Amino acid sequence: MPELLVSAILAPSRISLKLVRALMWSLVYSAALLAAAVYSCIAFTHVLCRPRRGCCGRPRDVVPACLSDPSLGEHDFLTLKSSGLRLHYVSAGRGNGPLMLLLHGFPENWFSWRYQLREFQSRFHVVAVDLRGYWPSDAPKEVDCYTIDLIMTDIQDVIQGLGYSKCILVGHDWGSVLAWNFSIYYPALVERLVISSGAPMSVYQDYSLHHITQLFRSNYVFLFQLPWLPEKLLSMSDFQILKTNFTHRKDGIQCLSPNELEALLYSLTQAGGLTGPLNYYRNLFRNFPLAPQELAVRTLLLWGEKDTYLEAGLVGAISSRFVPGRLEAHIMPGVGHWIPQSHPEEMNRYMWAFLQDLLD
């Protein structure tokens, strides 16, 4: 068929897609401006309530002692084959079994997996990595350095760089989004998948388009599309918005000690420490709209009934995309978003049961 004729046939579809994307971006930036107004009020309220802290965040000079706890494992860096970036990771239980690779969310770091590092090192080689952009891992400045494709390659390079051909992949929040995507495009490298508080990107997209309440829960996503302003707002009053995120009486991490809070904040308070993590969000809408994807890797899905950011209805939406018999899903009553840290004993118990046949 002549190329000109093919172009003519495809022209209406291409124009329609461009119009859809233009409409999508206009809505995204409209929502971003509204979210910016709301979060600006919140940030300035924190400043007014705590004037001694000022309008800027205070970089932490002293590393919290719990980040050097030897019971959590050994610290090391891995240079990635594809990009040359150096990623920091903590490794426990080397030589004790299959690789269990832990991917953190936002605003977290490797320390958010402290309970799982201790729990599973007796039977697995457990590795918690600081993803690109999270200090002390390398953090390119450009937004284009945080596309989903590049981060997928990072995960592949970590698995192979550690000397393995596959792993048990565990993710929370943004780490769950990455783990879902990796299991779709690199299924041969994922022996089992453990997900807490996160949906595949295509499922989240379709669900949100039909449930506007989910978009309200994710309002911060729109704020994070803007340049520099989110970094400024999150750092005001000595990072009070992030502190509240972790310590809120109902929605935060229960029993989080002051030292543990500082461990979670430490990397984000360093110079430029927020920009890399926020650049993940700035690439969220790059591939919209996403086509539906079938999910097939054996997966344990843990969801908090009281999750502030994600509706429980997403669990049913995820289940509808699965090959029958490949998903084990649990909605945990009374549990919020931060499952690995707020309810580690329950999560670990579900994980042991799910992985037991690999150890028999």
ZIVEN-V678496 format. One line per field, one symbol per residue. psi: psi as a letter, one per 20 degrees, with the letter a starting at -180 (. if undefined). burial: b if it has 9 or more other ideal C-beta (glycine too) atoms within 8 Angstrom, else e. A space follows every 50 residues. Layout:
# ZIVEN-V678496
psi->???
burial->???
This chain:
# ZIVEN-V678496
psi->pqhhgghhhighggggghgghggghhgghghghghhgghgggghggghhm hhhaiqqopphppphiijohiiaqqrqpppgghiqppqrpppkpjjbqpo pporapnaahhikhhhgggiihiqoppoqorpiopjqqnqhqhijkqhgh hghggghgghhikqirroppqpchhggggghhhgilhiiogqpppplqqq ghggggghhinhhhhhhkhhhggiiqqhggggghiqllkhggghghjphg iaoqkpqhhhghhhhghhirpjhhgghhhghijgjhjpqqqqppphpppp pppphkphhpqhhhghhghiiqppjipoppoopjqbhlghhhlhggghgg gghhihhii.
burial->eeeeebeeeeeeeeeeeeebbeebbeebbebbebbbebbbebbbebbeeb eebeeebeebeeebebbeeeebbeeeebebeebebbbbbbbbbeebebbb bbbbbebbbbbbbbbbbbebbeebbbbbbbbbbbbebebbeeeebbbbeb bbbbbbbbbbbbebebbbbbbbbbbbbbbbbbbbebbebbebbbbbbbbb bbbbbbbbeebeebbebbbebbbbbbeebbbebbbbbbbbbbbbbbbeee bbbeebeebbbbbbbbbbbbeebbbbbbbbbbbbbeeeebeebebebebb bbbbbbbeebbbbbbebbbebbeeebbebbbbeebbbbbbbbebebbbeb beebbeebee
